[in-house]
Amino acid sequence: MFPFFKNKQDKKLRRDAENWLRLAEKVYHYRRDLLSGHELNTLNQATVELRETLKQEKGDNNKIKLAVDRLEDVIRRVGGSYYPKSAWVENIEVLLVAAILAIGIRTYFVQPFKIPTNSMKPTYYGMTAEIFTDPEEEPGALRGSLRKLAFGASRVQVDAEASGTAELPLRVDGQGRFQFDFNEVPDRNWLIFPAVSKEYSVIVGGRTHTFRVPPDFQVDEIYREVFFPEFDSLGEAVQSRLQNGRYREMGNNLVSIETQREAAAGERLLAFDILTGDQLFVDRMSYHFVRPSVGDSFVFRTGDIPGLGGGSGGNDSYYIKRMVGGAGDRLEIREPVLYRNEAPMDSRPIFERIHGREGKYEGYVPLGLLEPGSEVEVPDGKYFALGDNSGNSLDSRNFGFVPEHAIVGRPILIYYPFTSRWGRAQ
């Protein structure tokens, strides 16, 4: 035999022998109170024999192999659950170790976070919809599968079961405020994990058609584009129907309003893809050593924020906003500009884009604690957080200050979906 291959075999044999010695030591320490004196003595003798054989300067490989075989035979008889192991036991151990590592990493270092809403749009996107008004535009099976992989796209479609004018159930309160009616229904994520979905209805020819969307998804813009394309806003469309009597009472503050959509039985009534929100990795380590800087986007827990229904650890969830003020800062909005300590906020380029209403940024909107003419000062141990999509953001203007201990970390990377925003977080 060539010396190269012989040396490799010698090293492998010695590594295997050392592994058997470690296993023997493990069995001895963990099972010695369960084994008889004879079994312990037999285990010790086989262990010593293999160890002494390995110590020989020019050990005979045949002797080493015989010693390994004798030790293995003893361990097989006295090893209990440590040897021999069934495949399912080994798999469970691997899964447990992986789970412990994942929990440790998630708790202390990096945590994945999915953005459900569009309060930070267009910096970060929550769930959005791509509407198909023509069946010819709808992706086929192959393209649909690729969209599912790349963008997390899930299809929603409704076909008319009868002919007639499409109607939308609407709930109206005493102040004239409205909301499209839905039911919360039990559902499953990945066909396994329990979840809750919102179930909406469309009525055509006396038949009720339902479809489901995730709980944080908004259907208003879909309804406007599909059923009221002639209106610039859904509010205008609804008020027009209510004022002109184009609705019917359904009881319990519920009405069904007519739309412009006439459908024939079997016709596609509604079709859109829900595209998943941006999924981020959040750095949980940095803020143990430094505090957030003005302009940082950051993730925080809501359980101890009274304005979000917390204050006692309840209703806990995660929000992502931009930190615009710390202890002692005085804040004011003079639309569309945010002022900090009587000067326009300009510490980061993102503020210039928001103030300048660049692209899809729409500027800051004064309301709540920062309504027109109001100024707020941030107390010690607190932060003020605003969404980049100021006109559609539930933030510190509504729920107040974010306590320092509620901060989780800062986003560092958008890892999914694979859009132009993929990469380093802003």
VENWOQUI-V834051 format. One record per pair of residues at least 24 apart in sequence whose ideal C-beta (glycine too) atoms are under 7 Angstrom apart, sorted by sequence separation. I is the first residue (numbers start at 1). J is the second residue. D is the distance in Angstrom with one decimal. If there is no record, write none. Layout:
# VENWOQUI-V834051
I;J;D + I;J;D
This chain:
# VENWOQUI-V834051
46;70;5.1 + 47;71;6.4 + 46;71;4.3 + 187;212;6.6 + 297;322;5.0 + 298;323;5.5 + 365;390;4.6 + 21;47;6.4 + 338;364;4.7 + 364;390;4.6 + 365;391;4.9 + 185;212;6.9 + 295;322;6.9 + 296;323;5.1 + 336;363;2.2 + 337;364;6.7 + 361;388;6.7 + 363;390;6.6 + 369;396;6.8 + 370;397;5.1 + 46;74;4.5 + 335;363;6.3 + 336;364;5.5 + 362;390;6.7 + 369;397;5.2 + 21;50;6.2 + 294;323;6.1 + 335;364;6.5 + 362;391;5.5 + 368;397;3.5 + 20;50;6.7 + 21;51;6.2 + 230;260;6.8 + 294;324;6.3 + 335;365;6.3 + 367;397;5.6 + 368;398;5.0 + 43;74;5.4 + 228;259;6.5 + 292;323;4.7 + 294;325;6.7 + 333;364;4.8 + 335;366;5.5 + 369;400;6.9 + 42;74;5.5 + 169;201;5.3 + 227;259;3.8 + 228;260;6.4 + 294;326;6.6 + 17;50;6.0 + 227;260;6.4 + 333;366;4.0 + 168;202;6.3 + 169;203;7.0 + 227;261;5.1 + 354;388;6.1 + 43;78;5.8 + 226;261;7.0 + 166;202;5.7 + 167;203;4.3 + 17;54;5.7 + 333;370;4.6 + 166;204;5.2 + 332;370;6.6 + 39;78;4.9 + 180;219;6.4 + 331;370;6.5 + 14;54;6.5 + 164;204;5.1 + 164;205;3.4 + 162;204;5.5 + 163;205;5.3 + 35;78;5.6 + 162;205;3.0 + 180;223;6.8 + 332;375;4.5 + 158;202;6.2 + 160;204;4.9 + 162;206;6.6 + 226;270;6.0 + 331;375;6.7 + 162;207;4.5 + 330;375;5.6 + 331;376;5.4 + 161;207;4.9 + 17;64;5.8 + 24;71;6.0 + 31;78;6.8 + 330;377;5.0 + 13;61;5.8 + 20;68;5.6 + 27;75;5.9 + 161;209;6.6 + 31;80;5.6 + 329;378;4.8 + 222;272;5.8 + 328;378;6.6 + 10;61;6.4 + 13;64;5.8 + 17;68;5.3 + 20;71;5.3 + 24;75;6.1 + 27;78;6.5 + 158;209;5.0 + 327;378;5.7 + 13;65;6.8 + 16;68;6.7 + 20;72;6.4 + 23;75;6.3 + 27;79;5.0 + 30;82;6.9 + 295;347;4.9 + 326;378;5.9 + 327;379;6.6 + 158;211;5.3 + 203;256;5.9 + 294;347;5.4 + 295;348;3.6 + 325;378;4.6 + 327;380;4.6 + 331;384;5.9 + 327;381;6.8 + 27;82;5.3 + 156;211;5.3 + 168;223;6.5 + 295;350;6.6 + 327;382;6.7 + 26;82;6.2 + 27;83;7.0 + 295;351;6.9 + 156;213;6.6 + 217;274;6.3 + 326;383;5.7 + 325;383;6.8 + 168;227;6.7 + 204;263;5.3 + 211;270;6.9 + 325;384;3.9 + 23;83;6.3 + 178;238;5.6 + 209;269;6.7 + 323;383;5.3 + 324;384;5.5 + 166;227;6.2 + 213;274;6.5 + 323;385;5.8 + 324;386;5.1 + 322;385;6.7 + 321;385;3.6 + 322;386;5.8 + 204;269;6.6 + 321;386;6.1 + 321;387;5.5 + 322;388;6.1 + 202;269;6.3 + 170;238;6.8 + 202;270;6.6 + 181;254;6.0 + 321;395;5.4 + 350;426;6.4 + 173;253;6.6 + 169;250;6.7 + 172;253;5.8 + 171;253;5.7 + 171;254;5.4 + 172;255;6.3 + 169;254;6.0 + 170;255;5.3 + 127;214;6.5 + 169;256;5.3 + 170;257;5.4 + 168;256;6.8 + 127;216;6.6 + 167;256;4.4 + 168;257;5.6 + 126;216;7.0 + 127;217;5.1 + 167;257;6.4 + 318;408;6.6 + 131;222;5.9 + 167;258;5.8 + 168;259;6.2 + 292;383;6.6 + 307;398;6.4 + 308;399;4.9 + 320;411;6.8 + 167;259;6.7 + 307;399;2.9 + 129;222;5.5 + 133;226;6.8 + 165;258;5.6 + 166;259;4.7 + 307;400;4.6 + 131;225;5.6 + 165;259;6.8 + 305;399;5.6 + 131;226;6.4 + 166;261;4.2 + 305;400;6.9 + 165;262;5.8 + 166;263;5.8 + 305;402;6.6 + 117;216;5.6 + 164;263;6.8 + 304;403;5.8 + 116;216;3.8 + 163;263;6.6 + 163;264;4.9 + 305;406;6.7 + 163;265;4.9 + 300;402;5.2 + 304;406;5.5 + 160;263;4.1 + 162;265;5.4 + 166;269;6.5 + 160;264;6.7 + 161;265;6.4 + 160;265;5.8 + 301;406;4.8 + 160;266;6.7 + 300;406;4.6 + 159;266;6.4 + 160;267;5.0 + 300;407;5.0 + 301;408;6.1 + 159;267;6.9 + 300;408;5.8 + 159;268;5.7 + 160;269;4.7 + 298;407;6.1 + 299;408;4.4 + 159;269;6.1 + 299;409;5.7 + 157;268;6.7 + 158;269;4.6 + 158;270;4.3 + 298;410;5.2 + 299;411;6.7 + 157;270;6.5 + 297;410;6.8 + 157;271;4.2 + 296;410;5.8 + 297;411;5.8 + 292;407;6.6 + 156;272;5.6 + 155;273;5.7 + 156;274;6.4 + 292;410;7.0 + 154;273;6.7 + 153;273;4.3 + 154;274;5.0 + 287;407;5.7 + 153;274;6.9 + 153;275;5.4 + 287;409;5.8 + 152;275;6.4 + 286;409;6.9 + 287;410;6.8 + 151;275;4.9 + 152;276;3.0 + 284;408;6.2 + 286;410;6.3 + 151;276;6.6 + 284;409;4.1 + 147;273;6.7 + 282;408;6.3 + 283;409;4.9 + 282;409;4.4 + 283;410;5.3 + 282;410;6.7 + 297;425;6.9 + 282;411;5.5 + 283;412;4.8 + 297;426;6.8 + 280;411;4.4 + 281;412;5.5 + 281;413;4.6 + 135;268;5.0 + 138;271;5.8 + 280;413;6.6 + 280;414;5.6 + 281;415;6.0 + 278;414;5.1 + 279;415;6.0 + 279;416;4.3 + 132;271;4.5 + 132;272;6.3 + 131;272;4.5 + 276;417;5.8 + 130;272;6.2 + 275;417;7.0 + 129;272;4.7 + 130;273;4.7 + 278;421;6.2 + 129;273;6.8 + 129;274;5.8 + 130;275;6.4 + 280;425;5.9 + 127;274;5.7 + 128;275;5.0 + 127;275;6.7 + 127;276;6.4 + 127;277;4.9 + 126;277;4.1 + 125;277;6.0 + 125;278;5.2 + 124;278;4.7 + 116;277;5.5 + 115;277;4.1 + 114;277;5.6 + 115;278;4.8 + 114;279;4.9 + 112;279;6.4 + 113;280;4.9 + 112;281;6.1 + 113;282;4.9 + 110;281;5.2 + 111;282;4.7 + 110;282;6.8 + 110;283;6.4 + 111;284;5.5 + 110;284;6.6 + 109;284;6.0 + 108;284;6.3 + 109;285;5.4 + 108;285;6.8 + 113;299;5.9 + 124;320;6.8 + 120;320;6.1 + 113;318;6.2 + 115;320;6.2 + 123;350;7.0 + 122;359;6.5 + 122;360;4.2 + 121;360;6.9 + 122;361;6.7 + 123;388;4.7 + 152;417;5.4 + 151;417;4.4 + 120;387;5.4 + 121;388;7.0 + 150;417;6.1 + 119;387;3.7 + 120;388;4.9 + 121;389;4.5 + 150;418;4.8 + 151;419;6.9 + 120;389;6.2 + 119;389;5.4 + 118;389;5.8 + 119;392;6.4 + 118;392;6.4 + 119;393;3.8 + 119;394;6.5 + 119;395;6.9 + 125;421;6.9 + 111;408;7.0 + 111;409;6.7 + 123;426;5.4
